[in-house]
């Protein structure tokens, strides 16, 4: 039997958790969301998740390396 959408989401979350990722929900201003969406639309990032991770790494990880 094929996985249901909720089973696939559960497996994805478990895999990400196993790889050391954590889930964080953040409310952002509309202009930030629009800028993220524009970057994805323009092909700078394949999706919102990777755009946000890139931005966070630039501020919190890269300067500390």
N, C-alpha and C positions, 0 to 999 in steps of 0.2 A: 504494500500500500504506500502511496506517495505521502510525503510529509505535508502537513497543513502549513499555511503561512505562519501560524503561531509557533509551530515546532521548528521551522527554519529560523525564525527570529531567536528562539531560545538557544538553538545550536550556535548561531552566530555570536550571541552574547557570551555563551560559555567559552567559545574559542578565543574571543578577544580577552576575556578575563584570564584565561589560561596563559595568554601571551604577555600578561602583565598590564594590560590596559584597564582603565577604570572609566565608568560612565559618569559624566557630569552634565547636568542640564543648566543652561545659562539663558537668561532673558536678555536680548540685545535690542538696542534702539532700532527703529525702522530704517534709518539711513545706513546703519551697519549691515543689516540684513540685505538691503538693496545692493550695497557694495559687494558683499559676498556673492550674491546671485549674479551680479554683473561679471565678476571675475570668472565664475563657473561658465556662464554663457559665452564669454569671450575665449574660453578654452585655456585659461591660465591654470585651472585646476579641474580635475574630473568630477569633483563633487564638493558639496559644502563642508563635509567632514574634513577632507584633506586641506581645504583652504583655511579652515579654522585652526587645524593642527599646525600648519605652516606659520600662521601669524603668532600663535602662542610660542612656538619654538624660537622664533626670531626675537621675542622679548624675554623669555624666561630661560631658554636653554643655550642658544648660540653665544650670547655675551659672556656666559659663565664658563665656556670651554677653554 
